[in-house]
Amino acid sequence: MKSTMLLLLGCLLVLTGCCAMGGGGGCGKKCCASKQADARNDVIYVCNCGPSCKCNTVSMAPGNCKCGSPLKWGHVVKVEGDEALLCMCKEGCTCAIDPKDSTKCGCGEPIKRVSLKGTGLYFCNCGGSCLCNTVMDKPGSCKCGMALKKTD
């Protein structure tokens, strides 16, 4: 009985520690979803009303596009120059670019390209294979330590 209680306590501590570290190490997407959403710097909301729309609304918070459509949640999987590559899958997703098809996310959704130019957002642009994916509405640093860039 005592060893069973210790085992259960140990499992609980591992899960709690996993969530406290932001979901690393196989925590499972659900147990830390709200904590990850609070701590994430790769989430932006963009206009998703189709290729004919040119409003290019980008925001750090939910709302509506300049054209009136609701903004859609997405997470940055890569930044190329001043363009963010987004996965527009379900909210809370943390997938990366599909290594077999660079036009899709790991979850199968197509990659959406969004210009960050003139949005007022700061973003990591360290280039190469770096995948910091940090986007913020104020100056700061990437996960890699570089200063965030703003493109007017």
HUVEN-V479605 format. One record per residue. N is the residue number from 0. RES is the residue in one letter. PSI is psi in degrees with one decimal (NA if undefined). D_FIRST is the distance of its C-alpha to the first C-alpha in Angstrom with 2 decimals. Layout:
N;RES;PSI;D_FIRST
N;RES;PSI;D_FIRST
//
This chain:
0;M;-45.1;0.00
1;K;-40.9;3.79
2;S;-34.2;5.51
3;T;-42.9;5.15
4;M;-41.9;6.34
5;L;-40.2;8.74
6;L;-46.0;9.93
7;L;-41.7;10.72
8;L;-41.7;12.37
9;G;-44.1;14.27
10;C;-42.1;15.54
11;L;-42.4;16.69
12;L;-40.3;18.49
13;V;-46.2;20.19
14;L;-42.4;21.45
15;T;-44.4;22.64
16;G;-39.6;24.36
17;C;-47.3;25.95
18;C;-36.3;27.44
19;A;-26.8;28.63
20;M;13.0;30.50
21;G;19.2;32.35
22;G;4.6;30.57
23;G;163.2;31.13
24;G;33.9;29.12
25;G;31.1;28.31
26;C;-26.2;26.90
27;G;140.3;28.29
28;K;-27.7;31.38
29;K;-36.9;29.93
30;C;-25.6;27.21
31;C;10.5;29.82
32;A;-47.2;32.97
33;S;-37.3;34.02
34;K;-42.6;33.31
35;Q;-42.4;35.26
36;A;-38.5;38.10
37;D;-35.4;38.48
38;A;-6.6;38.58
39;R;140.2;40.68
40;N;23.0;44.25
41;D;8.3;45.15
42;V;130.4;45.55
43;I;162.9;49.00
44;Y;131.3;50.57
45;V;159.1;53.71
46;C;136.2;56.36
47;N;37.6;55.61
48;C;13.6;58.58
49;G;165.9;60.00
50;P;-22.8;62.30
51;S;-19.1;65.40
52;C;131.9;63.98
53;K;21.5;64.87
54;C;-25.4;63.43
55;N;41.2;60.77
56;T;128.3;58.75
57;V;133.3;55.76
58;S;158.4;53.51
59;M;-6.1;50.28
60;A;155.8;49.50
61;P;157.8;49.78
62;G;-150.2;53.16
63;N;152.1;56.30
64;C;167.3;58.59
65;K;-28.3;62.18
66;C;-3.5;63.10
67;G;-15.7;60.94
68;S;152.7;58.12
69;P;141.3;54.49
70;L;150.3;53.08
71;K;139.7;50.34
72;W;139.8;47.20
73;G;160.1;47.15
74;H;141.9;45.68
75;V;126.5;47.75
76;V;-17.3;47.05
77;K;152.8;50.06
78;V;128.0;53.17
79;E;110.0;56.49
80;G;-119.7;59.25
81;D;24.4;59.17
82;E;128.8;57.59
83;A;136.4;53.92
84;L;121.1;52.36
85;L;147.1;49.88
86;C;124.4;47.29
87;M;29.3;47.79
88;C;-162.0;44.73
89;K;148.0;42.23
90;E;133.7;41.33
91;G;-10.6;38.45
92;C;147.9;39.19
93;T;21.3;39.02
94;C;168.6;40.69
95;A;-178.5;43.47
96;I;137.8;46.77
97;D;120.5;46.45
98;P;-19.0;47.31
99;K;-17.6;49.18
100;D;100.2;51.18
101;S;-2.7;52.02
102;T;0.9;53.31
103;K;156.6;49.84
104;C;166.3;46.41
105;G;-22.7;43.39
106;C;-1.0;42.61
107;G;-13.0;46.08
108;E;149.4;47.95
109;P;147.6;51.33
110;I;134.6;51.70
111;K;131.0;53.77
112;R;130.7;56.12
113;V;130.7;56.89
114;S;132.1;59.38
115;L;-2.6;58.15
116;K;126.4;61.76
117;G;7.1;62.90
118;T;-16.5;59.54
119;G;2.0;59.08
120;L;150.8;55.65
121;Y;140.1;54.66
122;F;157.6;53.04
123;C;130.2;52.03
124;N;55.7;54.72
125;C;-8.6;53.87
126;G;-175.3;54.91
127;G;-138.4;54.23
128;S;4.8;50.76
129;C;134.1;49.14
130;L;49.2;47.04
131;C;-41.2;46.40
132;N;22.9;47.33
133;T;130.0;47.51
134;V;130.0;49.69
135;M;163.0;50.23
136;D;10.0;52.79
137;K;161.3;53.49
138;P;152.0;54.13
139;G;-159.5;51.21
140;S;151.4;49.81
141;C;170.0;48.29
142;K;-27.3;44.93
143;C;-9.1;47.13
144;G;-15.4;48.88
145;M;151.6;52.25
146;A;141.2;53.91
147;L;150.0;53.78
148;K;147.6;57.13
149;K;131.0;59.02
150;T;120.7;61.76
151;D;NA;64.49
//
